[in-house]
């Protein structure tokens, strides 16, 4: 795949089009780092100018004499003063650290960093980024929050699953590992028991309900068998007939089977028509729907997409739409990209999946990776943009952007569905801002200096004098 280093600079360049430019992935190439460094030399020039002015005025200001007086004053201070000074510094930096930590967990960003970017950078000649996020959450958030929160960890039958016992046994014979968990197989047994019985079986006229279930089940399995045998058009016809004849059975997710078959036929116009019907606010989402929508928008720009070109001219409207669709898909299920980009190895998909979880990501990537590979440049664009999603959702377990907050129960449920030899993916953790590390280090170091000064006043006094003498010598040299 092409190097994506140049996309970091595209974020600023993309601010010129009328459509809001999404945030792209963080890696930068050497050209972009050099360009960014040259762009940020304004502050460096001010710093160098200040040093030059200080050097020119060293004689009129009598810097050497004043520094000597300060050194004499510091040498006359007792160790108790230094203990109080460092202790106070440790207390203040500790309070700043606690505030920074609280602000980060509440707002997902550093308070000091935010103030620096919004207020100090303009004063120092910098420019604020005019790139807005993909719309405000209040405007773009899906209205399905209350309904889906009730079933956010509901386990669904994998709509694309058609592996049989012989295939699972062959996998066990080759690898020596069990592909299915007892929990997953037990759910399958319960599905069959429920699917082929009716609540009113004791009344003979109720056989109609069970017959409908059996009919739908058999027709769907026939369609999936035809798909697996390469008879794609036959499979598509059976699925369309099922969806037309039994429209209330949307919970069976037959449309996901149809989407995959149409992608195999490369009938992208028909795929778009299916998405127009099922990618709706009022209907449950899935990785298949979100990532297929992203794939279609990526297809229109991926063959001509170049990170270097995007960094120079910015993103076009079509490219912005494609990146927004990728961000939307990644927000729904953040585990899929690593499988599509083959950064993580696939396993046989389970018979049941958890939406937005690692199990759904495996099931989707297992059957759809070939469709992404077929479209030139699609995986390249995905690689260059998917990580930008996590900067828009800094605290995903409490705050969503286009969807409701990421469920905190997915990891536990996925561990029940996926075999023990598989390393379950969890939602990527946001790194702590620099100023949290800085204030924590400052608090710890000043506290340590205060303790050492209190315990070993003579040694610390000698150390302080040595530091002052070295500082005076450097100034006198200048």
HUHU-V336879 format. One record per residue. N is the residue number from 1. BURIAL is 1 if it has 16 or more other ideal C-beta (glycine too) atoms within 10 Angstrom, else 0. D_FIRST is the distance of its C-alpha to the first C-alpha in Angstrom with 2 decimals. Layout:
N,BURIAL,D_FIRST
N,BURIAL,D_FIRST
This chain:
1,0,0.00
2,0,3.76
3,0,6.50
4,1,8.63
5,1,11.75
6,1,13.53
7,1,14.02
8,1,16.96
9,1,19.08
10,1,18.41
11,1,20.61
12,1,23.68
13,1,22.98
14,1,22.61
15,1,26.13
16,0,27.79
17,0,27.19
18,0,29.87
19,0,27.61
20,0,26.75
21,1,23.26
22,1,21.55
23,1,20.42
24,1,16.78
25,1,15.10
26,0,16.89
27,1,14.66
28,1,15.68
29,1,14.89
30,0,17.98
31,0,18.76
32,1,18.92
33,0,20.91
34,0,23.25
35,1,23.66
36,0,24.44
37,0,26.82
38,0,28.62
39,0,28.87
40,0,30.53
41,0,33.06
42,0,35.78
43,0,36.74
44,0,36.60
45,0,38.96
46,0,41.36
47,0,41.34
48,0,42.05
49,0,44.75
50,0,46.33
51,0,46.51
52,0,48.03
53,0,50.61
54,0,51.51
55,0,52.04
56,0,54.21
57,0,56.37
58,0,56.73
59,0,60.33
60,0,61.65
61,0,60.20
62,0,61.57
63,1,58.41
64,0,59.67
65,0,62.97
66,0,61.40
67,1,58.89
68,0,61.81
69,0,63.68
70,0,60.72
71,0,60.47
72,0,64.20
73,0,63.88
74,0,60.99
75,0,62.95
76,0,65.90
77,0,64.00
78,0,64.55
79,0,61.87
80,0,62.60
81,0,61.21
82,1,57.90
83,1,57.79
84,0,58.37
85,0,55.83
86,1,52.98
87,1,53.96
88,0,53.88
89,1,50.50
90,1,49.17
91,0,50.66
92,0,49.23
93,1,45.70
94,1,46.00
95,0,46.96
96,1,44.04
97,1,41.71
98,0,43.22
99,0,42.90
100,1,39.26
101,1,38.52
102,0,40.45
103,1,38.84
104,1,35.30
105,0,36.12
106,0,37.83
107,0,35.53
108,1,32.23
109,1,32.25
110,1,34.26
111,1,37.53
112,1,37.70
113,0,34.15
114,0,34.89
115,0,38.15
116,0,36.59
117,0,33.92
118,0,36.33
119,0,39.48
120,0,39.13
121,1,36.09
122,0,37.88
123,0,40.95
124,0,39.02
125,0,37.55
126,0,34.13
127,0,32.78
128,0,32.13
129,0,28.96
130,0,29.97
131,0,27.02
132,0,28.54
133,1,27.17
134,1,26.63
135,0,30.38
136,0,33.01
137,0,33.14
138,0,36.64
139,0,35.50
140,0,32.29
141,1,33.04
142,1,33.58
143,0,37.30
144,1,36.93
145,0,37.34
146,0,40.86
147,0,40.39
148,1,37.16
149,0,38.27
150,0,40.96
151,0,38.56
152,1,35.41
153,1,35.50
154,0,36.79
155,1,35.41
156,1,34.42
157,1,34.33
158,1,30.87
159,1,31.09
160,1,28.65
161,1,30.33
162,1,31.95
163,1,31.97
164,0,35.45
165,0,37.36
166,0,36.82
167,0,33.02
168,1,33.34
169,0,35.89
170,0,33.73
171,1,30.96
172,0,33.69
173,0,35.02
174,0,31.74
175,0,30.50
176,0,33.85
177,0,32.62
178,0,33.92
179,1,31.27
180,1,33.60
181,1,35.74
182,0,39.42
183,0,38.91
184,1,36.46
185,0,38.81
186,0,41.78
187,1,40.21
188,1,39.71
189,0,43.36
190,0,44.45
191,0,42.41
192,0,44.19
193,0,47.52
194,0,47.17
195,0,45.66
196,0,48.46
197,0,51.36
198,1,53.02
199,0,54.89
200,0,58.00
201,0,58.03
202,0,61.68
203,0,62.48
204,0,62.05
205,0,61.13
206,0,57.90
207,0,56.37
208,0,54.77
209,0,52.18
210,0,51.20
211,0,51.07
212,0,48.60
213,0,46.30
214,0,46.57
215,0,45.98
216,1,42.78
217,0,41.51
218,0,42.24
219,1,40.82
220,1,37.57
221,0,37.26
222,0,38.07
223,1,35.29
224,1,32.77
225,0,34.16
226,1,33.81
227,1,30.16
228,0,29.57
229,0,31.50
230,0,29.41
231,0,32.22
232,1,30.10
233,0,32.55
234,1,35.39
235,1,33.59
236,1,32.85
237,0,36.52
238,1,37.83
239,1,35.68
240,1,36.76
241,0,40.36
242,1,40.18
243,1,38.85
244,0,41.52
245,0,44.32
246,1,43.60
247,0,41.98
248,0,43.21
249,0,41.07
250,0,37.89
251,0,37.76
252,1,36.75
253,1,33.39
254,1,33.70
255,1,31.59
256,1,28.53
257,1,29.22
258,1,29.64
259,1,26.34
260,1,24.44
261,1,26.54
262,1,26.11
263,1,22.31
264,1,22.74
265,0,24.95
266,0,22.47
267,1,25.53
268,1,23.80
269,0,27.07
270,1,28.86
271,1,26.24
272,0,26.83
273,0,30.55
274,1,30.41
275,1,28.47
276,0,31.09
277,0,33.71
278,1,32.24
279,1,29.96
280,0,33.18
281,0,34.48
282,0,37.37
283,0,35.36
284,1,33.49
285,1,29.74
286,1,27.25
287,1,23.56
288,1,23.60
289,1,25.12
290,1,23.12
291,1,19.62
292,1,20.68
293,1,21.92
294,1,18.64
295,1,16.83
296,1,19.42
297,1,19.09
298,1,15.31
299,1,15.83
300,0,17.98
301,1,15.55
302,1,11.92
303,0,12.10
304,0,13.36
305,1,11.77
306,0,10.88
307,1,11.19
308,1,13.52
309,0,15.58
310,1,15.95
311,1,17.19
312,0,19.75
313,0,21.16
314,1,20.42
315,1,19.32
316,1,21.12
317,0,23.17
318,0,20.95
319,1,17.88
320,1,20.23
321,1,21.38
322,1,17.95
323,1,17.28
324,1,20.84
325,1,20.41
326,1,17.46
327,1,19.72
328,1,22.58
329,1,20.92
330,1,19.78
331,1,23.33
332,1,24.81
333,1,22.87
334,1,20.72
335,1,19.97
336,1,17.84
337,1,14.36
338,1,14.34
339,1,15.17
340,1,12.74
341,1,9.79
342,0,11.82
343,0,12.83
344,1,16.29
345,0,17.88
346,0,19.65
347,1,23.38
348,1,25.78
349,1,26.34
350,1,29.83
351,1,32.50
352,1,32.76
353,1,30.32
354,1,30.71
355,1,29.22
356,1,26.80
357,1,26.80
358,1,24.63
359,1,26.45
360,1,25.45
361,1,21.77
362,1,21.97
363,1,23.92
364,1,21.59
365,1,18.30
366,1,20.21
367,1,21.13
368,1,18.49
369,1,15.14
370,0,15.63
371,1,16.24
372,1,13.00
373,0,11.13
374,0,13.65
375,1,12.83
376,0,10.22
377,1,7.95
378,1,9.92
379,1,7.79
380,1,5.67
381,1,9.32
382,1,10.57
383,1,8.63
384,1,9.95
385,1,13.38
386,1,14.73
387,1,16.31
388,1,18.36
389,1,20.52
390,1,22.22
391,1,23.62
392,1,25.37
393,1,26.97
394,1,28.22
395,1,30.71
396,1,29.50
397,0,32.39
398,0,34.94
399,0,33.29
400,1,30.95
401,1,29.50
402,1,29.03
403,1,30.33
404,1,32.99
405,1,32.30
406,1,30.14
407,1,32.66
408,0,33.62
409,0,34.74
410,1,31.45
411,0,30.88
412,0,34.37
413,1,34.18
414,1,30.79
415,1,32.28
416,1,35.04
417,1,32.79
418,1,30.19
419,1,31.20
420,0,32.03
421,0,29.47
422,1,26.59
423,0,25.62
424,1,26.13
425,1,23.75
426,0,25.67
427,1,25.05
428,0,23.21
429,0,26.00
430,0,26.12
431,0,26.71
432,0,30.18
433,1,30.61
434,0,31.54
435,1,35.13
436,1,35.83
437,0,35.01
438,1,36.97
439,1,40.06
440,1,40.06
441,0,40.00
442,1,42.66
443,1,44.86
444,0,44.66
445,0,45.27
446,1,48.22
447,1,49.70
448,0,49.48
449,1,51.16
450,1,53.88
451,0,54.54
452,1,54.71
453,1,57.01
454,1,59.27
455,0,59.48
456,0,59.57
457,0,60.99
458,0,62.20
459,0,58.98
460,1,56.92
461,1,59.56
462,0,59.16
463,0,55.37
464,1,55.73
465,0,58.18
466,0,55.87
467,0,53.03
468,1,55.43
469,0,56.75
470,0,53.31
471,0,52.38
472,1,55.69
473,0,55.22
474,0,51.80
475,0,53.28
476,0,56.29
477,0,54.13
478,0,52.35
